[in-house]
């Protein structure tokens, strides 16, 4: 019965997650996952949350060189 309770992810703010699916949610939670800039192979040292990647791409000096 407790597993059917709806809870909220404090990291991402997503609501109405069934308690018994919360571990699966944490595996996919965008703010928990870390990623590298796609231009890391040519010098960008940025690492961060997936939800911040688009901001990094707009600021990345290497991304403007046609690398994806």
N, C-alpha and C positions, 0 to 999 in steps of 0.2 A: 504494500500500500504506500509506503514511503517513497518507493521508486517512481511513483506516478506524480509526485509533487512537481510543480513547475518552479524552476529556480532561475537566477540571473547570473550571467558571467560578469564578474566585477572587472575583469581585464578589458573586455570588448564592449560590455554594456548590453549584449544581446539578452533578451528576456524570453520567458516561456520555453526554457529548455527542460525537458523531462530529466529528473534527477538520475535515472538509470542510464541516460545517454550522455551525461556530462563528461565522462572520460573521453568519449569519442569527440565531443565538441572541443576539448582542450587540445587534442591532436591537430585539429583543423583551425583553431582560433588564429586569426590573422595577426593579432598582436603578440602572441606567444612565439610565433615562428620567426626566425631570423633569416635574413637573406643577404646576399652580396649584390653589388651593382653588376649589371651585365658587362660593364666595362672594367671589371676587376682584373681581367687578364692583360689589360694594357695600362694599368696604373691606378685606377680609382680604388681608394682604400675604404670607401663607405661600406658599412654593414649596418643593418637595422631591421626594423619590423617591416613586414610585407606591406602594411597599410601606409608606410612612409616612402616606399620605393618610387612612386610616381613623382613625389616632390624631389627626391634625389635626382631622378632622371632629368627633371627640368633645370637643375642646377649643376649637373655633372659636366666638368670641362671636357671629359673624354667622350661623353655620349654624343656631343655635337660633331665628332669626327667620323660619323657614319657607322659607328659600332652598335650592334644590337645583339 
